[in-house]
Structures are given as structure tokens and as C-alpha cells.
Amino acid sequence: MQLYGGTGSGHSFKVRSFLLLADIPHVYHWVDLDLPRHARRPDFLMASKFGEVPVLMDDGHAMCQSNAILMYLARKTGQYGGHADEWQTVLEWLCWESNRIGFSVPNLRYAKRWEPQPVDVETYLQNRAQADLSALDKALSQQAFLLPSGLTIADLSCSAYLFWLHEAGLTLADYPHVERWLHAIRQLPGWAHPDEALLPTA
Ligand SMILES: N[C@@H](CCC(=O)N[C@@H](CS)C(=O)NCC(=O)O)C(=O)O
């Protein structure tokens, strides 16, 4: 397998962390997201339907959209998909992520770190991120991971941007169950922080 990803991209990190934790041999191709879209590496331009990272190449097929890729990997490898009767709940979390924590936290981080937004916009994003973190904290107060059986792609998806939460101006101490959950994920064999996992490889 080959993965195209970029520095600072939590969407890329979801897939990279799956491959690292599951110990799946793959080649990581770093894409320079600071370049204008048309100037990015030609193999990536060919493979990327929407011009975004991540893109996973497997058996000659190019796949995009991080949560769809996670579903593909879980089904293909039999890892991190949870029990069969948990699959519907896994999908619920993936859909929730794309519209909630995967929207609020990355956009707030982007505003705080790279491109300041009008105060009203930042307030909107901050309120939304806080609500999303509270929802996660509540779910995680009941069990160690989002699904009873243990780590699944729901956890990899929902946690991806939270390893940079401080860059969004928020503090994990306000969400103790989320903090404990992220700590547990960090301890898993093969896990690497996104700042390291998404760097160009030699
Ligand atoms: N919905 C997509 C979002 C992917 C996305 O937003 N990728 C960003 C990096 S995090 C990107 O490629 N940005 C560069 C660009 O749009 O030019 C997914 O889940 O994979």
C-alpha cells in the first residue's frame, strides 16, 4: 500500500496511524500542501480525485476521504472494525466526526495558527469545538474507548486532531475522559505523534 499525506493534516494522520498501529507495510509519500494545488507532485495529482490528502493506493486503486479509507482498511485487514454488532455504531461515530469534531477543531486550529478569522467566526468554532469535546467526554466517561470491544476506527478518526488541541487554544484538562483516552491511544505499540508520523520519509 501507499499513502499520500501531508504535515499537519489530521485527516492524513487517521490513515497513517491505522497503518502504523496495525503494522501494515506501506510507503508514505509526503505531499507539500504549501504548494499551490497544480504544483504538487504529479503522481499525487493523478491519484487524488479531490486534490486533497489523504489518498491510499492499494492494488492499483486510489481511494480518498479519510473515514472511507478507514472503513476500507478495517474491512480488508479485519482490524479495528469492532465486533460485527458494533459496526453500525462505528459508522455513526465516523459520520459524527466528519461534521462535528473533524470540522470544529481543525478549523479553530487553522484560525488560531495560520489564518485568523473574524471574532464571530472564531467564537462560533470555539463554542462548537467545546460542545463536541463535551459530547466525546461524556461518551468516554462510560467506557475506555468509543466502542465496548476496544480500539476501533471510530477512535482513530475522532482523536486525530486532538493531539494538537492546544494549537486550537483549548485545554485537555477540561475534558478528563478525553485526556485519559488520548493517553491510552498514545501508549499503543506503533503509535507516533502526528508531527512525527506525517514528516517526509527518507
Ligand atoms: N473530507 C476529507 C478532508 C481532507 C482534507 O481536508 N485534506 C486537507 C488536509 S487536512 C487538504 O488536502 N488540504 C489541501 C488542499 O485542500 O489544498 C477527508 O476526510 O479526507
The ligand as a Gaussian input file, in Angstrom:
#p B3LYP/6-31G(d) Opt

LIG

0 1
 N      -13.046000      15.112000       3.860000
 C      -11.645000      14.909000       3.571000
 C      -10.867000      16.130000       4.024000
 C       -9.428000      16.093000       3.564000
 C       -8.739000      17.423000       3.785000
 O       -9.342000      18.418000       4.238000
 N       -7.455000      17.444000       3.433000
 C       -6.681000      18.663000       3.585000
 C       -5.554000      18.472000       4.598000
 S       -6.194000      18.126000       6.199000
 C       -6.008000      19.025000       2.278000
 O       -5.673000      18.170000       1.487000
 N       -5.778000      20.337000       2.095000
 C       -5.020000      20.824000       0.991000
 C       -5.853000      21.475000      -0.032000
 O       -7.089000      21.474000       0.101000
 O       -5.278000      22.003000      -0.974000
 C      -11.138000      13.628000       4.260000
 O      -11.775000      13.181000       5.224000
 O      -10.133000      13.044000       3.816000

